[in-house]
Amino acid sequence: MSIFGSPNRCGSQVPSDIVQRGYDDGLAKWVTNGPCLDHVQVLGYVNASDEPFFSRDIGRSFHLSGRTYFLFGDTFCNDAGISNNTVQLVPDRNRPKNAYYLQRDRKGCVVPLIGLNSDEQKFLKAAANEKTRIAFWCFGGIIEVTPGIGWTWYQKHIISPGGHDELSGVGIARISHNKSSLSGELSCARMPGLMFGPGQPLFGSFSALVEDDRVYLWGQKDTDVFLARVRKEHCHQLFQYEFWNGSAYVSEMEKAMPVLQDFQQGQVFKSELFGFRLPWVFVGVTKWADSMVMIGAASSIEGPWDIRPLFRAEGIIKREAYQYCMYAHPWGANARQGQLLVSWCDPWPGGVILAKVTFDTHPGTHWATIALDSCSEQVAYSVANRAAEISRSSNLRFAELANPRRLRLFGTDERAVDGGLNMMRHHMGLVIKDEASQAQMGRRRGSSLTGFLAKVFSRVGREL
């Protein structure tokens, strides 16, 4: 009887069902020296042509209730004054530059998303200099945890005339879509106090994302970046947070270990840009003030990261000025065609610049995924060891275990994938047959030993 697709006495089974099968357009190459850049197309400043141009920075994008927004830092509203943490709506994702402010006051100044509380208003009234201001900067963006509900971890700064900047810490605010507004206006509810102080990693204010039922948050302390996570229903409860210590998540913040170093701003996101093996991507800028857009990839959200320089950003108004706040906007380009939308900040009087990055790509790829749930650990281990050899023998591009129970095969055409599937099944069948044979021998040895012991004990009994 054929062993293919049939169980054997030791419980393993050659999988006969393909979980998924498909075709991908050319994915971006990530080789020994990192990604291969094709070209960069600068699109211009984020701002609709019929909107007044205000100089501003940051430029993180986020989604809420199916709408797309840009979130900015300090916003210089010309003669109307300075605002901060302002938001623009992007009505059409195919035209990412065309963004519109939702609210402006009677002077024409953009209304901030996060406002001052009563204590902060009193503080500013009592300040010795009337130009002292409080700014909330959301470098980590806004993440949506349930439809229409998001959170942001904002840095609170007290800025005095002459450029003195005092960091108070990181607070958290609940952002929601105003259901009574057809234009996409947002509401903000700040949680009391601050979650993290200046001497702690500023979790959430570097980058944040949702994966499954958890929120992952990156935060800086000095030149190091640390990682924490929390279930998405407990974002505002610090005692629910866990911190990555280099090998596991622990409840003690002081045991956290850095996952990145020497970055000023950046963003971690999940993408198909570099394929299944490197699903986590990083875009950012170092602390070295070199205007270099950095890109990284990792197989795990915790890293380790392979980070490389991608290209040097230039300004539009001040071409040679230091460019900063490098972020990615995965919604704005087709990752399966090796494209990524990125942004950076041109210093005052400039703004946030958008650019479409195109990478060199692999040819289109046919693929198949097989479940190994019916196989023993021994069979799965053997598959992992033979994957590279089988991919070479069957003209596959490569074969890999996506996780301990999922095998993926990639080829330039369906014939290569089919050949790889047949070779893999044949190999697994041999391993399972050998596994069954060893189990049968074990049973025979066991029955022989049992018979021998029975004879011994029977003789001893007679002698007694």
Order of alpha helices (4+ residues) and beta strands (2+ residues): beta-beta-beta-beta-beta-beta-beta-beta-beta-alpha-beta-beta-beta-beta-beta-beta-beta-beta-beta-beta-beta-beta-beta-beta-beta-beta-beta-beta-beta-alpha-beta-beta-alpha
